[in-house]
Amino acid sequence: MNAIDAVMSRMGGYGNRAALFWQGREIGYGEFLTLVEEWRDRLRAEDVGTGSVCAVVSDYSPQTAALFFALMLEKAIIVPLLRNSVQPLDGFMDLAEADVLVRIAENDTWTVERRTGGQAVNSLLISFRTRKSPGLIVFTSGSTGTPKGILHDAERVMRKFVTPRQAWRTVLFLMMDHFGGFNSLLGAFASGGAAVCVGSRSPDTVCAAIAEARATLLPTTPTFLNLLVASGSYQRHDLSSIELITYGTEVMNESTLRMVRGAFPNAAVKQTYGLSELGVLRSKSESDDSLWVRIGGDGFEIKVVDSVLWIRSEANMVGYLNAPNPFDDEGWMCTGDQVEVRGEYMRILGRKSELIFVGGEKVFPAEVEAVLLRDPNVREATVYGAPHPVMGQIVSARVSLHEPEAAPGLTTRLRRLCVSQLARFKVPVRFTVVEDGAQHSERFKKIRRITSDAPDAADSD
């Protein structure tokens, strides 16, 4: 029995156990599997089957989740796309050569339409179809260039879930159009847990969903956790059901981790690590209050070369649709993450591409952000490099505040704080005050690049 059939068979034994929470409604496994079969009938009627490429424009919902399982069972290739994406979707569908488009509305109604196109031309897709295996296409965020289309074998992705694990009531925070979100969705169902859908990803909405569904697992990002604590939303809702908080996708800093531990004293806090090209690795934090983590597990190998992490994975993507293969001749991929190693644990310092070079000295943004967040009026901080004709780059910082404050006093205080705890070359030269939400993407990841900021709070000498 293949992995997808094995997981589906196990799901059939969960009866009326809660499978999904959506818009105040609980849906059991029996009802959910009926939705899956209805979608299989619908897909067959639309002649969607082995090798078909189906774009799904939606967000998490009962019909969306059921459609994903139905498409895997019918050996189609899934292209999940967000309904409210800030990026144009037609280009993604064209690159994926999607021949079917399913739109699922906020009220969970749907439409199915055929897309007109010519002969298939992408050689990777053509060769993949010979496997007669279900596929998954996700796209990188494109923050450092054109988004890359990543093709996975969905059967291979599902293999990690064949062995039952602990059943969690999982908040579907990570978005479904990226690998981490799709992985969260599969994991929620595969061991008899429940998927908790959220109407939006504001701190109050997420906290309300946790309280209503009695969610036990919150997978999210350090940026969102910082906003969650800063907003005080965790104090306005009963979040006592949360047993585990996992964070990944970007570097966590000590200040945010300390605040999260204080806000959720009864929950375990765990760092995760994964890449869309490689899958999600098993991880174990040294302790709940530590940024040191051990990663790897069955099917993964790791090595560190010149302080940069490399990974070899059995769950590798099939390849990029629009970029060269990133793996070397032995199957290793350079992650671009700078790490510090201590025995079997490592500390992830940040992407090499995000390093700031000041006169030849390296600055890791997260280190400076951790210091800025120690100021009681700083709600959020993002540090990035700006060009400089003499030094190469200078350190700049965007900050959001709890309360409005005059720029001269704020800048003087923040500069003194940084000087007291950082080497001089790490101290930001420029501070800019911005509104909440201006520092992160729709996926709650820091935007570490020069943007059309508001006027600078002040420049240092």
Number of C-alpha atoms within 10 A of each C-alpha: 7 11 18 21 15 16 22 16 13 15 21 14 12 17 15 13 16 21 25 24 24 17 13 9 10 16 17 17 22 17 14 22 19 12 20 22 16 15 20 22 14 15 18 11 10 13 11 22 22 20 21 21 26 30 25 24 21 23 26 24 23 21 21 26 21 19 23 24 21 23 25 23 20 20 23 25 32 28 28 26 24 18 15 12 12 9 11 9 15 10 10 20 21 12 14 26 23 23 19 21 18 18 20 20 16 14 9 14 10 14 9 16 12 13 15 9 10 8 6 12 10 13 9 14 21 12 10 19 17 10 13 15 19 26 29 26 29 25 22 18 16 9 11 9 8 12 15 19 21 22 26 27 20 22 20 19 24 21 15 19 20 17 11 13 14 10 16 21 26 28 27 24 23 22 21 23 23 22 27 22 18 21 18 20 24 19 23 25 26 25 20 25 24 29 31 30 23 22 15 12 17 14 19 17 14 23 22 19 23 26 18 15 23 18 24 23 24 23 21 23 24 23 26 20 20 22 19 20 19 19 16 13 19 20 12 11 16 15 21 16 16 21 18 18 21 16 21 18 19 19 23 24 22 19 17 22 21 13 16 22 16 12 15 18 13 13 20 17 23 21 27 22 21 19 17 17 24 21 21 22 21 16 16 17 20 16 13 19 16 16 20 20 21 21 21 18 12 10 13 18 15 14 12 16 10 7 16 19 19 17 21 20 21 14 22 24 22 19 22 20 19 15 12 8 12 14 16 10 7 7 12 17 20 16 17 15 18 22 19 14 14 11 6 10 16 20 17 21 22 20 17 15 10 19 19 24 20 20 13 10 12 12 22 20 26 23 19 24 24 20 20 25 21 16 14 10 16 18 20 26 26 26 28 25 22 18 15 12 7 9 12 14 18 23 24 25 23 25 23 20 19 13 9 10 12 8 15 11 12 19 23 12 13 20 18 12 16 20 16 12 12 14 10 10 16 23 23 24 17 20 25 20 24 19 13 14 13 18 23 16 14 12 17 20 17 22 15 19 16 12 9 6 13 12 10 15 19 17 13 12 5
